[in-house]
Amino acid sequence: MEGRWIIVEYPNGLTQGYELARSEERGGRTLLVTRQDHGLRIMGQQVEETYTPLRRMEGQCRFRLAAMASTMGGD
């Protein structure tokens, strides 16, 4: 997972990407660890930003892994 990006869609419809450092198995679940602090606090049905602009949103975040694509040059 290292180097892949996770796309987070906030309850208000905004999206933001975070680079992954690694993934870990914990208690039968997969934990995705971001390369830098994402600054989010998720508590049940509320999402709070711990950095500016310090928004609070009701609802759940959705997460998806960004697709990987590459191109190869011709001769």
Secondary structure as GFF3:
##gff-version 3
##sequence-region A 1 75
A	DSSP	beta_strand	5	9	.	.	.	ID=ss1
A	DSSP	beta_strand	15	26	.	.	.	ID=ss2
A	DSSP	beta_strand	29	34	.	.	.	ID=ss3
A	DSSP	beta_strand	40	43	.	.	.	ID=ss4
A	DSSP	beta_strand	46	49	.	.	.	ID=ss5
A	DSSP	beta_strand	56	58	.	.	.	ID=ss6
A	DSSP	beta_strand	62	65	.	.	.	ID=ss7
###
